[in-house]
Amino acid sequence: MNRILITGGAGFLGSHLCDSLLEKGADVVCVDNFFSGDKDNIRHLFTHAYFELIRHDIIHPLFLEVDEIYHLACPASPLYYQHNPIKTVKTSVMGTINMLGLAKRIKARILLASTSEIYGDPTAHPQPESYWGNVNPIGPRSCYDEGKRVAETLMMNYNRQNKVDTRIARIFNTYGPRMAINDGRVVSNFIVQALRGEPVTVYGDGSQTRSFCYVSDLIDALIMTMDKEDFTQPVNLGNPTESTILELAEKIIKLTKSSSKIVRKPLPSDDPARRCPDISLAKEKLGWQPKTDLDEGLIETIAYFRERLDVKKR
């Protein structure tokens, strides 16, 4: 039986990954410091015979014996990662050094959850893995963008210098159940506002685009990336179907049958105008592409938030 470590395992993506790997018969060790993770995401696993939870901050070394490491620990929403930018950089840099050190010692394969943010405000569209990005190194988002860029550098150097078996997944916007209510990301923001009957806030004119991948599709892609032999180059994982932010707001208002109106606010600095993955490499090397369409995924996500907000009211 494979023993698998998931850092950030109580987070939105991490908790779904715990579920999926346990279903496949793995022995899962979940590590989280609960800065942005939530015990409610993994509470249903506490009685599972092959699930273990360790409260630990990976900016400090960790000593374990495992076969694989999924390194997902790092706040991924601007609200969280800008709350303590120095801590965000430390998590991406020192945390990744610690996880790579562990992987090197115990000869484990390690996958880094990188991000589409490494492309910054892209001048190439859609973004292929060969694009080096357009990042403001001193802007408010740089703690996350540059942190992940350094994490990728570390992964490649540990692979070249120390022969650590590395994988790099560049994750584009992902949504689904277990996103935090106060996540600050566009899908959860819009759904929560619409369900509460509050104005739905669109930044700028709403013409900026994002591509939204449903969580189950993304988790499949992460596992396929980990399991692929000799696959050390970065790979884009996301949904190549673009939507404007305004279209998304209108769709969510319609699906929630909300009376909310759309209000506009100024665009935050360094907010990318277009973000869409070129997933040719994932299709070719992994045979992966997303299966869930936006309406279908949003209906599931709305049902989750409806239940969560109902609980919060009581």
Backbone hydrogen bonds in HBPLUS format (Angstrom, degrees):
<---DONOR---> <-ACCEPTOR-->    atom                        ^
c    i                          cat <-CA-CA->   ^        H-A-AA   ^      H-
h    n   atom  resd res      DA  || num        DHA   H-A  angle D-A-AA Bond
n    s   type  num  typ     dist DA aas  dist angle  dist       angle   num
A0027-ASP N   A0002-ASN O   2.84 MM  25  6.02 175.3  1.85 167.3 167.6     1
A0067-ASP N   A0003-ARG O   2.74 MM  64  5.40 167.7  1.75 151.3 155.7     2
A0004-ILE N   A0027-ASP O   2.74 MM  23  6.08 163.7  1.77 166.2 171.7     3
A0029-VAL N   A0004-ILE O   2.75 MM  25  6.02 168.0  1.77 161.5 162.5     4
A0005-LEU N   A0068-GLU O   2.92 MM  63  6.26 170.4  1.93 158.4 158.2     5
A0070-TYR N   A0005-LEU O   2.78 MM  65  6.14 169.1  1.79 168.9 170.5     6
A0006-ILE N   A0029-VAL O   2.85 MM  23  6.21 160.6  1.89 164.9 165.8     7
A0031-VAL N   A0006-ILE O   2.95 MM  25  6.12 172.4  1.95 155.2 154.6     8
A0007-THR N   A0070-TYR O   2.93 MM  63  6.37 157.1  1.98 162.0 169.6     9
A0072-LEU N   A0007-THR O   3.10 MM  65  5.29 138.6  2.28 125.9 131.6    10
A0008-GLY N   A0031-VAL O   2.72 MM  23  5.90 140.0  1.88 157.9 171.4    11
A0011-GLY N   A0008-GLY O   3.11 MM   3  5.56 162.8  2.14 117.3 120.8    12
A0009-GLY N   A0031-VAL O   3.33 MM  22  5.76 151.6  2.41 134.2 136.5    13
A0038-ASP N   A0010-ALA O   3.05 MM  28  5.54 169.7  2.06 129.0 126.7    14
A0015-SER N   A0011-GLY O   2.95 MM   4  5.64 160.3  1.98 137.7 142.1    15
A0017-LEU N   A0013-LEU O   2.94 MM   4  6.21 151.8  2.02 152.7 161.8    16
A0018-CYS N   A0014-GLY O   2.87 MM   4  6.18 152.2  1.95 147.6 155.1    17
A0019-ASP N   A0015-SER O   3.09 MM   4  6.39 163.5  2.12 146.8 149.9    18
A0020-SER N   A0016-HIS O   2.99 MM   4  6.22 165.8  2.01 148.5 152.1    19
A0021-LEU N   A0017-LEU O   2.92 MM   4  6.08 167.3  1.94 157.7 160.2    20
A0022-LEU N   A0018-CYS O   2.98 MM   4  6.08 159.4  2.02 152.9 158.8    21
A0023-GLU N   A0019-ASP O   2.97 MM   4  6.19 154.8  2.03 149.0 156.2    22
A0024-LYS N   A0020-SER O   3.15 MM   4  6.44 135.2  2.36 134.7 146.3    23
A0026-ALA N   A0021-LEU O   2.99 MM   5  5.51 164.1  2.02 151.3 147.9    24
A0025-GLY N   A0022-LEU O   2.94 MM   3  5.07 158.2  1.98 106.1 111.9    25
A0028-VAL N   A0050-TYR O   2.84 MM  22  6.14 148.0  1.94 171.5 177.6    26
A0052-GLU N   A0028-VAL O   2.91 MM  24  6.26 146.2  2.03 158.6 167.9    27
A0030-CYS N   A0052-GLU O   2.75 MM  22  5.99 173.8  1.75 167.0 164.8    28
A0054-ILE N   A0030-CYS O   2.80 MM  24  6.16 161.4  1.83 167.4 171.0    29
A0032-ASP N   A0054-ILE O   3.17 MM  22  6.66 154.5  2.23 159.7 166.8    30
A0056-HIS N   A0032-ASP O   3.10 MM  24  5.65 146.1  2.22 114.1 122.9    31
A0041-ASN N   A0038-ASP O   2.95 MM   3  5.56 147.3  2.06 115.2 124.0    32
A0042-ILE N   A0039-LYS O   3.01 MM   3  5.51 146.2  2.12 111.6 120.7    33
A0043-ARG N   A0039-LYS O   2.85 MM   4  5.76 115.8  2.26 149.4 167.8    34
A0045-LEU N   A0042-ILE O   2.79 MM   3  5.38 159.2  1.83 119.9 127.2    35
A0046-PHE N   A0043-ARG O   3.17 MM   3  5.50 163.2  2.20 112.4 117.3    36
A0048-HIS N   A0045-LEU O   2.85 MM   3  5.10 159.7  1.89 114.8 121.6    37
A0051-PHE N   A0048-HIS O   3.23 MM   3  5.42 163.6  2.26 117.9 116.3    38
A0060-HIS N   A0057-ASP O   3.01 MM   3  6.05 162.2  2.04 127.7 132.2    39
A0109-ARG N   A0067-ASP O   3.30 MM  42  6.78 147.7  2.42 152.7 146.0    40
A0069-ILE N   A0109-ARG O   2.83 MM  40  6.26 149.3  1.92 156.9 164.9    41
A0111-LEU N   A0069-ILE O   2.81 MM  42  6.24 161.3  1.84 167.7 174.2    42
A0071-HIS N   A0111-LEU O   2.75 MM  40  5.86 169.5  1.76 170.8 174.5    43
A0113-ALA N   A0071-HIS O   3.07 MM  42  6.07 165.7  2.09 150.1 145.6    44
A0080-TYR N   A0077-SER O   2.87 MM   3  5.46 125.0  2.18 116.6 129.8    45
A0081-TYR N   A0077-SER O   2.87 MM   4  6.09 170.5  1.87 162.0 164.1    46
A0082-GLN N   A0078-PRO O   2.89 MM   4  5.57 149.5  1.98 141.7 147.2    47
A0083-HIS N   A0080-TYR O   3.14 MM   3  5.17 142.4  2.28  98.2 109.3    48
A0088-THR N   A0084-ASN O   3.04 MM   4  6.37 149.5  2.14 149.9 159.5    49
A0089-VAL N   A0085-PRO O   3.03 MM   4  6.35 158.6  2.08 150.5 154.2    50
A0090-LYS N   A0086-ILE O   2.93 MM   4  6.21 163.5  1.95 150.5 155.6    51
A0091-THR N   A0087-LYS O   2.86 MM   4  6.08 155.9  1.92 148.1 154.2    52
A0092-SER N   A0088-THR O   3.09 MM   4  6.39 161.6  2.13 149.0 153.2    53
A0093-VAL N   A0089-VAL O   2.81 MM   4  5.98 159.0  1.85 157.1 163.5    54
A0094-MET N   A0090-LYS O   2.77 MM   4  5.17 118.5  2.15 126.2 143.6    55
A0095-GLY N   A0090-LYS O   3.08 MM   5  6.58 152.3  2.16 151.3 157.5    56
A0097-ILE N   A0093-VAL O   2.93 MM   4  6.20 158.0  1.98 150.6 157.2    57
A0098-ASN N   A0094-MET O   2.88 MM   4  6.12 160.3  1.92 150.5 155.7    58
A0099-MET N   A0095-GLY O   2.97 MM   4  6.22 155.6  2.03 145.8 152.6    59
A0100-LEU N   A0096-THR O   2.82 MM   4  5.97 156.9  1.88 150.3 156.8    60
A0101-GLY N   A0097-ILE O   2.82 MM   4  5.97 151.7  1.90 145.5 154.0    61
A0102-LEU N   A0098-ASN O   3.00 MM   4  6.22 152.4  2.07 141.3 148.4    62
A0103-ALA N   A0099-MET O   2.90 MM   4  6.14 162.3  1.93 145.1 150.2    63
A0104-LYS N   A0100-LEU O   2.83 MM   4  6.00 155.0  1.90 147.0 153.6    64
A0105-ARG N   A0101-GLY O   3.02 MM   4  6.23 162.7  2.06 146.5 150.7    65
A0106-ILE N   A0102-LEU O   2.97 MM   4  6.19 168.3  1.99 160.8 163.1    66
A0107-LYS N   A0103-ALA O   2.81 MM   4  5.36 111.5  2.28 135.3 148.2    67
A0108-ALA N   A0103-ALA O   2.99 MM   5  4.67 147.9  2.09 125.9 134.6    68
A0110-ILE N   A0165-ASP O   2.93 MM  55  6.38 159.4  1.97 160.3 167.0    69
A0167-ARG N   A0110-ILE O   2.83 MM  57  6.15 130.6  2.07 154.6 158.8    70
A0112-LEU N   A0167-ARG O   2.84 MM  55  6.18 163.7  1.86 154.1 155.4    71
A0169-ALA N   A0112-LEU O   3.00 MM  57  6.16 176.5  2.00 172.6 173.7    72
A0114-SER N   A0169-ALA O   2.69 MM  55  5.43 137.7  1.86 143.8 155.6    73
A0171-ILE N   A0114-SER O   3.27 MM  57  6.04 172.9  2.27 104.0 105.2    74
A0118-ILE N   A0115-THR O   3.31 MM   3  6.00 169.3  2.32 113.1 116.1    75
A0116-SER N   A0171-ILE O   2.93 MM  55  5.64 140.1  2.09 141.1 130.3    76
A0119-TYR N   A0116-SER O   2.97 MM   3  5.79 166.6  1.98 123.1 127.6    77
A0120-GLY N   A0117-GLU O   2.89 MM   3  5.17 156.8  1.95 110.0 117.8    78
A0134-ASN N   A0119-TYR O   2.91 MM  15  5.79 156.5  1.96 118.7 123.4    79
A0121-ASP N   A0134-ASN O   3.09 MM  13  5.56 153.2  2.17 147.3 139.0    80
A0127-GLN N   A0276-CYS O   2.93 MM 149  6.28 160.0  1.97 170.2 169.3    81
A0278-ASP N   A0127-GLN O   2.99 MM 151  5.35 150.0  2.08 138.6 129.0    82
A0131-TYR N   A0128-PRO O   3.06 MM   3  5.62 165.0  2.08 116.8 121.6    83
A0139-GLY N   A0136-ASN O   3.37 MM   3  5.43 169.8  2.39 107.9 110.9    84
A0142-SER N   A0139-GLY O   3.08 MM   3  5.30 154.1  2.15 107.9 116.0    85
A0144-TYR N   A0141-ARG O   3.07 MM   3  5.85 141.2  2.23 120.3 128.2    86
A0145-ASP N   A0141-ARG O   3.09 MM   4  6.30 169.6  2.10 152.5 153.1    87
A0146-GLU N   A0142-SER O   2.78 MM   4  5.20 146.1  1.89 129.3 140.2    88
A0148-LYS N   A0144-TYR O   2.99 MM   4  6.15 159.4  2.03 151.1 154.9    89
A0149-ARG N   A0145-ASP O   3.01 MM   4  6.30 145.2  2.13 140.7 151.4    90
A0150-VAL N   A0146-GLU O   2.88 MM   4  6.11 159.7  1.92 151.4 155.3    91
A0151-ALA N   A0147-GLY O   2.94 MM   4  6.19 150.9  2.02 139.2 148.3    92
A0152-GLU N   A0148-LYS O   2.95 MM   4  6.21 151.8  2.03 143.9 150.0    93
A0153-THR N   A0149-ARG O   3.05 MM   4  6.37 154.3  2.11 142.7 149.9    94
A0154-LEU N   A0150-VAL O   2.84 MM   4  6.17 160.2  1.88 157.0 161.7    95
A0155-MET N   A0151-ALA O   2.96 MM   4  6.24 158.3  2.01 146.6 152.6    96
A0156-MET N   A0152-GLU O   2.98 MM   4  6.28 166.3  2.00 156.5 158.6    97
A0157-ASN N   A0153-THR O   2.94 MM   4  6.16 156.9  1.99 151.0 157.9    98
A0158-TYR N   A0154-LEU O   2.85 MM   4  6.01 160.5  1.89 155.4 160.1    99
A0159-ASN N   A0155-MET O   3.00 MM   4  6.16 146.2  2.12 142.1 151.9   100
A0160-ARG N   A0156-MET O   2.88 MM   4  6.14 159.7  1.92 146.1 151.3   101
A0161-GLN N   A0157-ASN O   2.75 MM   4  5.68 166.2  1.77 148.6 153.5   102
A0162-ASN N   A0158-TYR O   2.94 MM   4  5.05 140.5  2.10 117.0 129.5   103
A0164-VAL N   A0158-TYR O   3.17 MM   6  5.69 177.5  2.17 127.4 126.6   104
A0163-LYS N   A0159-ASN O   3.10 MM   4  4.51 124.7  2.42 113.4 118.9   105
A0235-VAL N   A0168-ILE O   2.95 MM  67  6.38 145.1  2.07 151.8 161.7   106
A0170-ARG N   A0235-VAL O   2.76 MM  65  5.76 167.3  1.77 148.9 152.3   107
A0237-LEU N   A0170-ARG O   2.85 MM  67  5.85 164.2  1.88 152.3 148.2   108
A0172-PHE N   A0237-LEU O   2.95 MM  65  6.16 161.9  1.99 160.2 158.2   109
A0213-CYS N   A0173-ASN O   2.87 MM  40  6.17 162.4  1.91 147.9 153.8   110
A0175-TYR N   A0213-CYS O   2.99 MM  38  6.32 151.0  2.08 154.0 158.9   111
A0215-VAL N   A0175-TYR O   2.96 MM  40  5.67 136.9  2.15 168.8 169.4   112
A0183-ASP N   A0180-ALA O   3.12 MM   3  4.75 146.5  2.23 112.5 108.5   113
A0189-ASN N   A0185-ARG O   2.86 MM   4  5.85 164.9  1.88 165.5 170.1   114
A0190-PHE N   A0186-VAL O   2.98 MM   4  6.01 172.2  1.99 150.1 152.3   115
A0191-ILE N   A0187-VAL O   3.02 MM   4  6.18 166.3  2.04 151.2 155.4   116
A0192-VAL N   A0188-SER O   2.93 MM   4  5.98 172.0  1.94 154.6 157.3   117
A0193-GLN N   A0189-ASN O   2.94 MM   4  6.07 166.2  1.96 153.2 157.7   118
A0194-ALA N   A0190-PHE O   2.86 MM   4  5.96 162.7  1.89 149.7 155.1   119
A0195-LEU N   A0191-ILE O   2.85 MM   4  6.03 164.3  1.87 154.3 158.7   120
A0196-ARG N   A0192-VAL O   3.01 MM   4  6.12 145.9  2.12 143.8 152.7   121
A0198-GLU N   A0193-GLN O   2.80 MM   5  4.90 144.9  1.93 156.0 153.7   122
A0197-GLY N   A0194-ALA O   3.09 MM   3  4.98 150.3  2.18  97.2 106.4   123
A0200-VAL N   A0261-LYS O   2.83 MM  61  6.07 156.9  1.88 147.6 155.0   124
A0263-VAL N   A0200-VAL O   2.86 MM  63  5.95 162.6  1.89 141.9 146.7   125
A0202-VAL N   A0263-VAL O   2.82 MM  61  6.10 170.4  1.83 169.7 172.6   126
A0265-LYS N   A0202-VAL O   2.87 MM  63  6.18 149.4  1.96 145.4 150.3   127
A0204-GLY N   A0265-LYS O   2.66 MM  61  5.95 161.0  1.69 169.4 174.8   128
A0246-LEU N   A0206-GLY O   3.04 MM  40  4.58 157.0  2.09 136.1 128.9   129
A0245-ILE N   A0208-GLN O   2.98 MM  37  6.04 145.1  2.11 168.9 174.3   130
A0209-THR N   A0273-ALA O   2.93 MM  64  6.41 148.3  2.03 150.9 154.1   131
A0210-ARG N   A0243-SER O   2.97 MM  33  5.71 156.4  2.03 161.6 166.5   132
A0243-SER N   A0210-ARG O   2.89 MM  33  5.71 158.2  1.94 161.1 166.9   133
A0217-ASP N   A0214-TYR O   3.08 MM   3  5.67 125.1  2.39 114.8 127.5   134
A0218-LEU N   A0214-TYR O   3.23 MM   4  6.55 157.8  2.28 151.2 157.9   135
A0219-ILE N   A0215-VAL O   2.93 MM   4  6.19 160.5  1.97 157.7 162.3   136
A0220-ASP N   A0216-SER O   3.14 MM   4  6.32 160.7  2.18 143.4 148.2   137
A0221-ALA N   A0217-ASP O   3.10 MM   4  6.38 154.2  2.17 142.9 150.1   138
A0222-LEU N   A0218-LEU O   2.92 MM   4  6.28 152.5  1.99 151.6 159.0   139
A0223-ILE N   A0219-ILE O   3.08 MM   4  6.36 165.5  2.11 155.4 157.9   140
A0224-MET N   A0220-ASP O   2.95 MM   4  6.18 158.2  2.00 149.9 156.6   141
A0225-THR N   A0221-ALA O   2.87 MM   4  6.06 148.8  1.96 146.4 155.0   142
A0226-MET N   A0222-LEU O   2.94 MM   4  6.23 160.5  1.98 150.3 155.1   143
A0227-ASP N   A0223-ILE O   2.93 MM   4  6.10 155.5  1.99 147.0 153.9   144
A0228-LYS N   A0224-MET O   3.09 MM   4  6.07 123.5  2.43 136.2 147.8   145
A0248-LEU N   A0244-THR O   3.03 MM   4  6.36 157.1  2.09 148.7 155.1   146
A0249-ALA N   A0245-ILE O   2.97 MM   4  6.23 157.9  2.02 146.4 152.0   147
A0250-GLU N   A0246-LEU O   2.99 MM   4  6.27 163.9  2.02 153.4 157.2   148
A0251-LYS N   A0247-GLU O   2.89 MM   4  6.07 157.9  1.94 149.2 155.8   149
A0252-ILE N   A0248-LEU O   2.94 MM   4  6.15 162.5  1.97 154.3 158.1   150
A0253-ILE N   A0249-ALA O   3.03 MM   4  6.24 159.5  2.08 149.5 155.0   151
A0254-LYS N   A0250-GLU O   3.05 MM   4  6.24 155.7  2.11 144.3 150.9   152
A0255-LEU N   A0251-LYS O   2.87 MM   4  6.14 163.5  1.89 153.3 157.8   153
A0256-THR N   A0252-ILE O   2.93 MM   4  5.99 148.8  2.03 146.5 153.8   154
A0258-SER N   A0253-ILE O   3.06 MM   5  5.21 157.1  2.11 151.0 155.5   155
A0257-LYS N   A0254-LYS O   3.11 MM   3  5.01 149.9  2.21  98.4 107.6   156
A0283-LYS N   A0279-ILE O   2.99 MM   4  6.28 160.2  2.03 157.6 163.6   157
A0284-GLU N   A0280-SER O   2.86 MM   4  6.04 160.7  1.90 150.0 155.6   158
A0285-LYS N   A0281-LEU O   2.77 MM   4  5.81 173.9  1.78 159.4 161.0   159
A0286-LEU N   A0282-ALA O   2.92 MM   4  5.14 143.4  2.05 124.0 135.6   160
A0288-TRP N   A0282-ALA O   3.27 MM   6  5.71 177.2  2.27 126.3 125.6   161
A0287-GLY N   A0283-LYS O   3.04 MM   4  4.48 128.2  2.32 106.4 117.3   162
A0297-GLY N   A0293-ASP O   3.03 MM   4  6.29 164.8  2.05 160.3 165.0   163
A0298-LEU N   A0294-LEU O   2.81 MM   4  5.95 160.8  1.85 155.9 161.7   164
A0299-ILE N   A0295-ASP O   2.95 MM   4  6.15 155.0  2.01 151.0 157.0   165
A0300-GLU N   A0296-GLU O   3.35 MM   4  6.68 158.5  2.40 144.5 148.9   166
A0301-THR N   A0297-GLY O   3.01 MM   4  6.26 158.1  2.06 147.6 154.2   167
A0302-ILE N   A0298-LEU O   2.74 MM   4  5.87 161.8  1.77 155.7 160.3   168
A0303-ALA N   A0299-ILE O   3.08 MM   4  6.23 158.3  2.13 143.6 149.2   169
A0304-TYR N   A0300-GLU O   3.13 MM   4  6.43 152.4  2.21 143.1 150.2   170
A0305-PHE N   A0301-THR O   3.02 MM   4  6.36 165.3  2.04 154.4 157.2   171
A0306-ARG N   A0302-ILE O   2.82 MM   4  5.97 155.0  1.88 153.0 160.6   172
A0307-GLU N   A0303-ALA O   3.15 MM   4  6.33 158.2  2.20 143.8 148.5   173
A0308-ARG N   A0304-TYR O   2.98 MM   4  6.28 161.4  2.01 150.4 156.0   174
A0309-LEU N   A0305-PHE O   2.80 MM   4  5.90 166.2  1.82 153.6 156.8   175
A0310-ASP N   A0306-ARG O   3.04 MM   4  6.11 144.6  2.17 137.7 147.4   176
A0311-VAL N   A0307-GLU O   3.03 MM   4  6.31 154.9  2.09 148.0 154.1   177
A0312-LYS N   A0308-ARG O   2.94 MM   4  6.22 154.9  2.01 144.5 152.0   178
A0313-LYS N   A0309-LEU O   3.04 MM   4  6.23 138.6  2.21 136.9 146.6   179
